[in-house]
Amino acid sequence: MKKSTFAASVMTFAALSGIGSIFHAQTADAYPLSQMVADAGMDMNGMNMKNMNMNGMKMETAPVIHRGSGTVQKIDAAKEVVTLVHGPIASLNWPAMTMSFKLKNAALAKGIKAGETVDFELVQSGSDYVVTHLQPSGK
């Protein structure tokens, strides 16, 4: 068995059997991770992942924030829903229309009334869009 494969096997066994805590007895300054890797005979420099099959791996990405402005038609704070008559939203290729959106939380609607012009931000959550920021226009 190669030295690096053996070291990886030992580290995996230690982690799975719950004895990994003995390796954390010293502070990171006393025995840095880079030294542990070197002592295990592993070389992390130049790791080539080109041929790794990453299909099925979920990659986290930051949500895309879409911005718009419009007029509040209705707010239902109890249901955390706002209905907006909004202008076009270029980032979504949406024309002007009237839509109801779920609010990220009811506090977003605090102090905002029907008929008020607002600026808002929304993100996609599953197949829906959720308003994450709502404020009177120009503020």
Contacts in CASP RR format, 6 or more apart in sequence:
PFRMAT RR
TARGET T0000
AUTHOR 0000-0000-0000
METHOD contacts of the structure
MODEL  1
MKKSTFAASVMTFAALSGIGSIFHAQTADAYPLSQMVADAGMDMNGMNMK
NMNMNGMKMETAPVIHRGSGTVQKIDAAKEVVTLVHGPIASLNWPAMTMS
FKLKNAALAKGIKAGETVDFELVQSGSDYVVTHLQPSGK
1 9 0 8 1.000
3 41 0 8 1.000
4 40 0 8 1.000
4 41 0 8 1.000
4 42 0 8 1.000
4 43 0 8 1.000
7 40 0 8 1.000
7 41 0 8 1.000
7 42 0 8 1.000
8 40 0 8 1.000
8 42 0 8 1.000
10 40 0 8 1.000
11 40 0 8 1.000
14 20 0 8 1.000
14 22 0 8 1.000
14 23 0 8 1.000
23 36 0 8 1.000
37 44 0 8 1.000
63 123 0 8 1.000
63 124 0 8 1.000
63 125 0 8 1.000
64 91 0 8 1.000
64 123 0 8 1.000
64 124 0 8 1.000
65 121 0 8 1.000
65 122 0 8 1.000
65 123 0 8 1.000
65 132 0 8 1.000
66 89 0 8 1.000
66 91 0 8 1.000
66 92 0 8 1.000
66 121 0 8 1.000
66 122 0 8 1.000
66 123 0 8 1.000
66 129 0 8 1.000
67 89 0 8 1.000
67 91 0 8 1.000
67 119 0 8 1.000
67 120 0 8 1.000
67 121 0 8 1.000
68 86 0 8 1.000
68 87 0 8 1.000
68 89 0 8 1.000
68 119 0 8 1.000
68 120 0 8 1.000
68 121 0 8 1.000
68 122 0 8 1.000
69 86 0 8 1.000
69 87 0 8 1.000
69 117 0 8 1.000
69 118 0 8 1.000
69 119 0 8 1.000
69 120 0 8 1.000
69 137 0 8 1.000
70 84 0 8 1.000
70 85 0 8 1.000
70 86 0 8 1.000
70 87 0 8 1.000
70 117 0 8 1.000
70 118 0 8 1.000
70 119 0 8 1.000
70 120 0 8 1.000
70 137 0 8 1.000
71 84 0 8 1.000
71 85 0 8 1.000
71 86 0 8 1.000
71 115 0 8 1.000
71 116 0 8 1.000
71 117 0 8 1.000
71 118 0 8 1.000
72 82 0 8 1.000
72 83 0 8 1.000
72 84 0 8 1.000
72 112 0 8 1.000
72 113 0 8 1.000
72 114 0 8 1.000
72 115 0 8 1.000
72 116 0 8 1.000
72 117 0 8 1.000
72 118 0 8 1.000
73 83 0 8 1.000
73 84 0 8 1.000
73 85 0 8 1.000
73 98 0 8 1.000
73 114 0 8 1.000
73 115 0 8 1.000
74 82 0 8 1.000
74 83 0 8 1.000
74 100 0 8 1.000
74 114 0 8 1.000
75 81 0 8 1.000
75 82 0 8 1.000
75 83 0 8 1.000
75 109 0 8 1.000
75 112 0 8 1.000
75 113 0 8 1.000
75 114 0 8 1.000
76 82 0 8 1.000
77 106 0 8 1.000
77 109 0 8 1.000
78 106 0 8 1.000
80 102 0 8 1.000
80 103 0 8 1.000
80 105 0 8 1.000
80 106 0 8 1.000
80 109 0 8 1.000
81 100 0 8 1.000
81 101 0 8 1.000
81 102 0 8 1.000
81 103 0 8 1.000
82 100 0 8 1.000
82 101 0 8 1.000
82 103 0 8 1.000
82 108 0 8 1.000
82 109 0 8 1.000
82 131 0 8 1.000
82 134 0 8 1.000
83 98 0 8 1.000
83 99 0 8 1.000
83 100 0 8 1.000
83 101 0 8 1.000
84 98 0 8 1.000
84 99 0 8 1.000
84 100 0 8 1.000
84 101 0 8 1.000
84 118 0 8 1.000
84 120 0 8 1.000
85 96 0 8 1.000
85 97 0 8 1.000
85 98 0 8 1.000
86 96 0 8 1.000
86 97 0 8 1.000
86 98 0 8 1.000
86 99 0 8 1.000
86 120 0 8 1.000
87 95 0 8 1.000
87 96 0 8 1.000
87 97 0 8 1.000
88 94 0 8 1.000
88 95 0 8 1.000
88 96 0 8 1.000
101 122 0 8 1.000
101 128 0 8 1.000
101 129 0 8 1.000
101 130 0 8 1.000
101 131 0 8 1.000
102 125 0 8 1.000
102 128 0 8 1.000
102 129 0 8 1.000
102 130 0 8 1.000
102 131 0 8 1.000
103 109 0 8 1.000
103 130 0 8 1.000
103 131 0 8 1.000
103 134 0 8 1.000
104 130 0 8 1.000
104 131 0 8 1.000
104 132 0 8 1.000
108 131 0 8 1.000
108 132 0 8 1.000
108 133 0 8 1.000
108 134 0 8 1.000
109 134 0 8 1.000
112 118 0 8 1.000
112 134 0 8 1.000
112 135 0 8 1.000
112 136 0 8 1.000
116 136 0 8 1.000
117 136 0 8 1.000
117 137 0 8 1.000
118 134 0 8 1.000
118 135 0 8 1.000
118 136 0 8 1.000
118 137 0 8 1.000
119 133 0 8 1.000
119 134 0 8 1.000
119 135 0 8 1.000
119 136 0 8 1.000
119 137 0 8 1.000
119 138 0 8 1.000
119 139 0 8 1.000
120 131 0 8 1.000
120 133 0 8 1.000
120 134 0 8 1.000
120 135 0 8 1.000
121 131 0 8 1.000
121 132 0 8 1.000
121 133 0 8 1.000
121 134 0 8 1.000
122 129 0 8 1.000
122 130 0 8 1.000
122 131 0 8 1.000
122 132 0 8 1.000
123 129 0 8 1.000
123 130 0 8 1.000
123 132 0 8 1.000
124 130 0 8 1.000
END
